[in-house]
């Protein structure tokens, strides 16, 4: 990162901490071990120099933020990464709207959310598919249904901007009743595809689905919540990345999936409709 950019971000976050603290400049400076004139200079932007390491550490410790956040290397004020079990997220006692995933969606409102699902995107599933998948995965049907409804409601908000990218073959395998869906009845698969086509048309353009050739590209499932964090789904856990550079790297990876798509967002509803009309 350019030194001037680093200085600008630090100054903005220092001002944020000053405002949040409800302290005047003299008291704030005393709290972090510098004099008021030094603080005024840091806030003015007259120089691109950063304070001494000791001062940075004092600011981080006094106001309980991470150095990475203070210097713009992370979008998260606390730890730079963590692993959380999905069970904690999916079966929180207050419902999906009170879970970490819901909180991350709320924090990213007004920014773009990028999502590579592990299967059929959650908000596009019918109740029959929710029941079926909850049964084979031994998960709470109520929690799964709550997540689906939350995501639908979220994507109806005017400020929502969500892109989803997944292999075209996932839908083709589903339509044929192969893989994990081999015991999901044909009639239910047909209704699922019709339901999906309807929602894709209804939610467009705030929700946009792109389909790429899974033989040419590969991706693990993950979600990027604006510029703030990425959650990588690893079986029964989410690996959460808050550092700026990994989030940017995953964003670049997602954009490459979009570029490789052979079914674009405005074509996704009609493609799904055609799958529903086919007989295998």
C-alpha positions in Angstrom: 0.0 0.0 0.0 1.3 3.5 -0.9 2.6 5.5 2.1 0.1 8.3 1.4 -2.8 5.9 1.3 -1.6 4.4 4.6 -1.4 7.8 6.2 -4.9 8.8 4.9 -6.5 5.6 6.2 -4.8 5.9 9.6 -5.9 9.6 9.9 -9.5 8.7 9.1 -9.6 5.9 11.7 -7.9 8.1 14.3 -10.6 10.7 13.8 -13.2 7.9 14.1 -11.8 6.8 17.4 -11.6 10.4 18.7 -15.3 11.0 17.8 -16.3 7.7 19.3 -14.4 8.3 22.5 -16.3 11.5 23.4 -13.0 12.9 24.7 -11.6 16.3 23.8 -8.2 16.3 22.0 -6.3 17.0 25.2 -7.8 14.0 27.0 -7.5 11.8 24.0 -3.8 12.7 23.6 -3.1 12.0 27.3 -4.9 8.6 27.0 -2.5 7.5 24.3 0.6 9.0 25.7 1.3 12.0 23.4 0.9 15.7 23.6 -2.0 17.6 22.0 0.2 19.3 19.4 1.4 15.8 18.2 -2.2 14.7 18.0 -3.3 17.8 16.1 -0.5 17.2 13.6 -1.6 13.6 13.1 -5.2 14.7 12.5 -4.3 17.5 10.1 -2.8 15.4 7.4 0.1 17.9 7.0 2.6 15.0 6.9 2.4 11.4 5.6 4.5 10.2 8.6 2.9 7.8 10.9 3.4 7.9 14.7 6.0 5.8 16.5 5.2 2.1 17.0 4.8 2.7 20.7 2.1 5.3 20.0 0.3 3.0 17.5 0.3 0.2 20.1 -1.0 2.6 22.8 -3.9 3.7 20.5 -4.8 0.1 19.7 -4.7 -1.0 23.3 -6.5 2.0 24.7 -9.4 1.7 22.3 -9.4 -2.0 21.8 -8.8 -2.1 18.1 -6.3 -4.1 16.0 -3.2 -2.6 14.5 -4.2 -4.1 11.2 -7.5 -2.1 11.3 -5.8 1.1 12.5 -3.4 0.9 9.5 -6.0 -0.1 6.9 -4.7 -3.6 6.5 -7.9 -5.1 7.8 -11.6 -4.0 7.7 -12.3 -5.7 11.0 -11.5 -3.8 14.2 -10.8 -6.9 16.2 -9.0 -10.1 15.2 -7.8 -10.6 11.6 -9.3 -14.0 11.2 -11.1 -16.8 13.0 -12.7 -20.2 12.5 -16.3 -20.7 13.6 -18.3 -23.8 13.5 -21.3 -23.6 11.2 -23.4 -25.3 13.8 -23.0 -22.2 16.0 -24.2 -20.0 13.1 -27.1 -22.2 11.8 -28.6 -23.2 15.1 -28.4 -20.0 17.1 -31.4 -19.9 19.5 -32.8 -16.6 18.2 -33.1 -17.7 14.6 -31.0 -16.9 11.5 -31.6 -13.2 11.6 -29.6 -13.0 14.8 -26.6 -15.1 13.6 -23.1 -14.1 12.5 -23.9 -14.7 8.9 -27.0 -12.4 9.2 -24.9 -9.8 11.0 -22.2 -9.9 8.2 -25.0 -9.4 5.6 -26.3 -6.5 7.5 -22.9 -4.9 7.8 -22.4 -5.2 4.1 -25.7 -3.6 3.1 -25.1 -1.1 0.3 -22.0 -2.9 -0.9 -21.7 -5.9 -3.2 -21.9 -9.4 -1.8 -20.3 -12.1 -3.9 -21.4 -15.7 -3.3 -20.2 -19.1 -4.5 -22.6 -21.7 -3.1 -21.9 -25.3 -2.3 -25.1 -26.4 -4.1 -28.4 -24.8 -4.9 -28.2 -21.2 -3.5 -30.0 -21.1 -0.2 -32.6 -18.4 -1.0 -33.6 -20.2 -4.2 -34.6 -23.5 -2.5 -38.2 -24.7 -2.2 -39.5 -26.0 1.2 -39.3 -29.6 -0.3 -35.6 -29.2 -1.1 -34.9 -27.6 2.3 -36.5 -30.6 4.0 -34.7 -33.1 1.8 -31.2 -31.5 2.3 -31.8 -30.9 6.0 -32.6 -34.6 6.4 -29.5 -36.0 4.5 -27.2 -33.5 6.3 -28.9 -34.0 9.7 -29.4 -30.3 10.2 -32.3 -28.3 11.6 -35.0 -27.9 9.1 -36.3 -24.8 10.9 -32.9 -23.2 10.8 -32.5 -23.9 7.1 -35.9 -22.5 6.3 -35.2 -19.4 8.4 -32.0 -18.8 6.5 -33.8 -19.2 3.1 -36.5 -16.7 4.1 -34.0 -14.2 5.5 -32.0 -14.3 2.3 -35.1 -13.7 0.2 -36.2 -10.8 2.3 -32.6 -9.4 2.2 -32.5 -9.5 -1.5 -35.7 -7.7 -1.9 -34.2 -4.6 -0.2 -33.5 -1.8 -2.8 -29.9 -1.3 -1.6 -29.0 -5.0 -2.1 -26.4 -5.9 -4.7 -25.6 -9.6 -4.7 -23.8 -11.7 -7.4 -23.8 -15.5 -7.3 -21.5 -17.6 -9.4 -21.7 -21.4 -9.6 -21.0 -24.3 -12.1 -23.7 -24.7 -14.7 -23.3 -28.5 -14.2 -24.6 -28.3 -10.6 -28.0 -27.4 -12.0 -27.8 -30.0 -14.7 -26.9 -32.7 -12.2 -29.8 -31.6 -10.0 -32.2 -31.7 -12.9 -31.2 -35.2 -13.7 -31.5 -36.3 -10.1 -27.9 -37.3 -9.7 -25.4 -37.0 -6.8 -26.9 -36.0 -3.5 -30.2 -35.4 -5.2 -30.7 -39.0 -6.4 -33.5 -39.6 -4.0 -35.2 -36.3 -4.5 -38.4 -37.0 -6.5 -38.6 -35.8 -10.1 -41.8 -33.8 -9.5 -40.1 -32.0 -6.7 -37.0 -31.3 -8.8 -39.3 -29.9 -11.5 -41.0 -27.6 -9.0 -37.6 -26.5 -7.6 -36.4 -25.4 -11.0 -39.6 -23.5 -11.8 -39.4 -21.9 -8.4 -35.8 -20.9 -9.0 -36.6 -19.5 -12.5 -39.4 -17.4 -11.0 -37.2 -16.0 -8.2 -34.3 -15.3 -10.5 -36.6 -13.2 -12.7 -38.3 -11.6 -9.7 -35.1 -10.6 -7.8 -33.1 -9.4 -10.9 -31.1 -7.2 -11.0 -30.4 -6.9 -7.2 -29.7 -10.7 -7.3 -27.7 -11.9 -10.3 -26.8 -15.5 -11.0 -23.9 -16.4 -13.3 -23.1 -20.0 -14.4 -19.7 -21.1 -15.5 -18.3 -24.3 -17.0 -17.2 -26.4 -14.1 -14.9 -28.4 -16.3 -12.9 -25.2 -17.0 -13.0 -23.5 -13.6 -13.1 -24.6 -10.0 -14.0 -22.8 -6.9 -14.5 -23.6 -3.2 -17.7 -22.2 -1.7 -17.4 -18.8 -0.1 -19.1 -15.5 0.4 -17.5 -12.0 0.3 -19.2 -9.4 2.3 -18.4 -6.2 0.5 -14.8 -5.0 1.4 -15.1 -6.2 5.0 -14.6 -10.0 5.2 -14.8 -13.3 3.4 -16.3 -16.5 4.8 -15.0 -19.7 3.3 -17.2 -22.8 3.8 -15.1 -25.8 4.9 -17.5 -28.6 5.7 -18.9 -27.9 9.1 -16.9 -24.7 9.7 -16.5 -21.2 8.3 -13.0 -19.8 7.9 -13.5 -16.1 8.3 -10.9 -13.7 6.7 -11.0 -10.1 7.6 -7.6 -8.9 6.4 -7.8 -6.6 3.3 -5.4 -8.5 1.0 -7.1 -12.0 1.2 -10.5 -10.4 0.7 -9.2 -8.6 -2.4 -7.6 -11.8 -3.7 -10.9 -13.7 -3.4 -12.7 -10.8 -5.0 -10.4 -11.0 -8.0 -11.0 -14.8 -8.1 -14.7 -14.2 -8.1 -14.5 -11.6 -10.9 -12.6 -14.2 -13.0 -15.4 -16.7 -12.5 -17.9 -14.0 -13.7 -15.7 -13.4 -16.8 -15.7 -17.1 -17.5 -19.5 -17.4 -17.2 -21.3 -18.9 -20.3 -24.7 -18.2 -18.8 -25.0 -14.5 -17.7 -27.4 -13.1 -15.1 -30.0 -11.9 -17.6 -30.1 -15.5 -19.1 -30.2 -17.5 -15.9 -34.0 -17.5 -15.4 -34.7 -18.7 -18.9 -31.9 -21.3 -18.7 -33.4 -22.7 -15.5 -36.8 -22.7 -17.1 -35.6 -24.8 -20.0 -34.0 -27.3 -17.5 -37.4 -27.6 -15.8 -39.1 -28.4 -19.1 -36.6 -31.1 -20.1 -37.2 -34.7 -19.4 -34.3 -36.9 -18.5 
